[in-house]
Amino acid sequence: MTANPLTPAPQTAPGPPPAKAPHGHRLGNLIPPSPPDDEEKYAYIERNLPYLTTVLVIGASCLIISQVRFEAHNPALWPFMIFTASYALYQLISLPVNFTGRWQP
């Protein structure tokens, strides 16, 4: 005897409810991060400025030198030197201000 394809399948016991989406996927479920404790706050006081300054100066110098070398090859690129010069001026002003908190020309 063959099973009738139109007969419903036997019902099984209900399983666990479907899984819910993790927190943070809906705007209503956003949870703000907890504020830092005293240990975490004081860990940010020491910023290792000598290392940061060294890396920023080396990176900016390499970028400026490579830009000038690229732009100097073709007179059509000379107008772009204004952007390189403005970036160099920005670095000369921002590094002392960001690391000392004041501008001393």
C-alpha positions in Angstrom: 0.0 0.0 0.0 1.4 3.4 -0.9 0.9 6.6 1.1 -1.5 9.2 -0.2 0.5 12.3 -1.1 -2.4 14.5 -0.1 -2.6 13.3 3.5 -0.9 15.6 6.0 2.3 14.5 7.7 2.0 13.4 11.3 2.4 16.2 13.7 5.4 16.2 16.1 5.7 17.8 19.5 6.5 21.5 19.3 10.3 22.2 19.5 12.1 25.1 21.1 11.0 28.6 19.9 13.0 30.1 17.0 16.2 31.8 18.0 16.0 35.6 18.5 18.4 38.0 16.9 21.4 39.0 19.2 21.2 42.3 21.0 22.1 45.4 19.1 20.5 44.5 15.8 17.5 46.7 16.3 17.5 50.3 17.3 15.3 49.6 20.3 17.8 47.1 21.7 20.9 49.2 21.7 22.8 49.1 24.9 25.3 51.8 25.6 28.8 50.7 26.8 29.5 50.9 30.4 31.6 53.9 31.5 35.3 53.2 32.2 36.4 52.4 35.7 39.2 54.3 37.4 41.9 51.8 36.3 40.9 52.2 32.7 40.7 56.0 32.9 44.2 56.3 34.4 45.6 53.9 31.8 45.1 56.6 29.2 47.2 59.2 31.0 50.5 57.9 29.6 50.2 58.3 25.9 53.8 57.3 24.9 54.2 60.5 23.0 57.8 60.0 21.9 56.9 56.9 19.9 53.7 58.4 18.5 55.6 61.6 17.5 58.4 59.6 15.8 56.0 57.5 13.8 54.0 60.5 12.7 57.0 62.5 11.7 58.5 59.6 9.7 55.2 58.9 8.0 54.5 62.5 7.1 58.1 63.0 5.9 57.9 60.0 3.6 54.5 61.1 2.2 55.7 64.7 1.5 59.0 63.5 -0.1 57.2 61.0 -2.3 54.6 63.5 -3.4 57.2 66.2 -4.3 59.2 63.6 -6.3 56.1 62.5 -8.1 54.9 66.1 -8.9 58.4 67.4 -9.9 58.6 65.0 -12.9 56.0 66.6 -15.0 55.1 70.4 -15.2 51.4 69.4 -15.6 51.5 68.1 -12.0 53.0 71.3 -10.5 49.6 72.8 -9.6 49.1 69.8 -7.2 52.1 71.0 -5.2 49.8 73.4 -3.4 48.1 70.5 -1.8 51.4 69.0 -0.7 52.6 72.3 0.6 49.3 72.7 2.6 49.7 69.3 4.1 53.3 70.0 5.1 52.1 73.3 6.7 49.3 71.4 8.5 51.8 68.9 9.9 54.2 71.6 11.0 51.4 73.3 12.9 49.4 70.3 14.2 52.2 68.2 15.6 53.4 70.8 18.2 49.9 71.8 19.0 48.6 68.2 19.5 51.5 67.1 21.6 52.2 70.2 23.7 48.8 71.8 23.8 50.0 75.1 22.6 51.6 76.8 19.6 55.1 78.2 20.0 56.5 79.5 16.7 
